Amino acid sequence: MIGAPVEQLDVVSVVKASQVVSGEIEPGKLIETLIRIAIEHAGAERGLLILFPGDEPRIAAEATTGRSQVTLRETAVSSAELPVSVLQYVIRTRESVILDDALVQNPFLGRPSTSARRLARSVLCLPLVKQSKLIGVLYLENKLAAHVFTPARISVLELLASQAAISLENAPSVQRS
């Protein structure tokens, strides 16, 4: 694929990533694979996968690029982990939130559940939706750089999110609301 246009590489990447995600049937491995692929394709430093095992959102996994590790866990969502007002907006509207430079212009900053010291420069919070049903939310951030989540990267992630929602819905013992 050397010399291929960026758009073609993104399509190839998304097809490969979708195949990997759709081929995984064990819930833990599916979650780990999904979040690892998401942060790699997004240019994020950190990512969280939020699922709904009951009525409340819970963090199912965290991935970071610095340590190149994925931690599976089931912990409550808190403002220490991510800007809760951003997550609440995505849950309520089923729409993505993209903050190109959250430290400069951020409509969520004035809200009590958003801490300025915690917020990253670039933020992408993407719903995982299957037939208008919210399956999960993918939260990605980059603290160092603004404008990390480009339209091309977001397009790749939206396609991956569609496949992820289907795979998570079909995985045994992955709970959703």
SVG drawing of the C-alpha trace seen along z (x, -y; Angstrom):
<svg xmlns="http://www.w3.org/2000/svg" viewBox="-33 -30 38 46">
<polyline fill="none" stroke="black" stroke-width="0.4" points="0.0,0.0 3.0,-2.3 2.1,-5.4 -1.6,-4.8 -3.8,-7.9 -4.6,-8.5 -8.3,-7.9 -7.5,-4.4 -5.3,-3.6 -8.1,-4.7 -10.5,-2.4 -8.1,0.5 -7.5,-0.2 -11.1,-0.3 -11.9,2.9 -9.0,4.7 -10.1,3.2 -13.7,4.1 -12.8,7.7 -10.7,8.0 -13.5,6.6 -16.2,8.6 -14.2,11.8 -13.7,11.5 -16.3,13.4 -14.8,13.4 -16.1,10.2 -12.8,9.3 -10.8,9.7 -13.4,7.8 -13.3,4.9 -9.5,4.9 -9.2,5.1 -11.7,2.4 -10.1,-0.2 -6.6,0.6 -7.6,0.1 -9.6,-3.1 -6.7,-4.9 -4.2,-3.8 -6.5,-5.0 -7.5,-8.2 -4.1,-9.5 -5.3,-9.6 -3.1,-9.3 -5.8,-7.7 -9.2,-6.1 -12.0,-4.8 -14.8,-2.4 -17.9,-3.0 -20.7,-0.3 -24.0,-0.1 -24.1,3.2 -27.1,1.7 -28.8,-1.7 -25.5,-3.6 -22.5,-4.0 -19.4,-2.1 -15.9,-2.2 -15.2,1.2 -11.6,0.5 -8.9,-2.1 -6.0,-2.2 -3.0,-4.5 -0.4,-4.9 2.4,-5.8 2.4,-2.4 0.8,-0.6 -1.5,1.2 -5.2,1.9 -6.8,2.3 -10.1,4.0 -12.1,2.9 -15.6,2.1 -15.6,-1.1 -18.0,-4.0 -17.7,-7.0 -16.3,-10.0 -15.0,-13.5 -11.5,-12.3 -11.7,-10.0 -13.3,-12.1 -15.5,-15.2 -18.8,-13.8 -20.8,-16.6 -19.4,-15.5 -20.4,-11.9 -23.9,-12.9 -24.4,-14.9 -23.4,-12.0 -25.6,-9.6 -28.6,-12.0 -28.3,-13.0 -26.5,-10.0 -24.3,-12.5 -20.5,-12.7 -18.7,-15.5 -15.5,-16.8 -13.5,-19.4 -10.6,-20.5 -8.9,-22.6 -10.8,-22.2 -8.6,-24.6 -9.4,-27.5 -13.1,-27.0 -15.1,-24.5 -18.9,-24.7 -18.7,-22.1 -16.1,-23.9 -18.6,-26.0 -20.4,-22.9 -19.8,-21.6 -18.8,-18.1 -16.0,-19.4 -12.7,-20.2 -10.3,-22.5 -7.2,-20.8 -8.5,-17.4 -9.6,-18.2 -7.4,-17.3 -6.6,-19.6 -8.3,-17.3 -11.4,-15.3 -13.6,-13.0 -16.6,-11.3 -18.3,-8.9 -21.5,-6.9 -21.6,-3.3 -25.1,-2.9 -26.9,0.0 -30.4,-0.7 -30.7,-3.9 -29.9,-1.9 -26.9,-3.1 -24.5,-0.2 -21.6,-2.1 -19.5,-5.3 -15.9,-5.7 -14.0,-8.5 -10.7,-9.5 -8.3,-12.3 -5.0,-13.9 -3.6,-16.2 -0.7,-17.5 -2.0,-18.6 -5.0,-20.4 -6.9,-19.4 -5.8,-15.7 -9.2,-14.2 -9.3,-15.1 -12.4,-14.5 -10.6,-11.5 -9.8,-10.0 -13.3,-10.6 -14.8,-8.9 -12.6,-5.9 -13.7,-5.8 -17.4,-6.2 -17.2,-3.2 -15.4,-1.2 -18.0,-2.3 -20.8,-0.9 -19.1,2.5 -18.2,2.3 -21.8,1.7 -22.9,4.8 -20.1,6.9 -20.7,5.7 -24.5,6.3 -23.8,9.8 -21.0,10.7 -22.1,13.1 -22.3,11.6 -21.5,8.0 -24.3,6.1 -26.0,3.1 -28.9,0.8"/>
</svg>
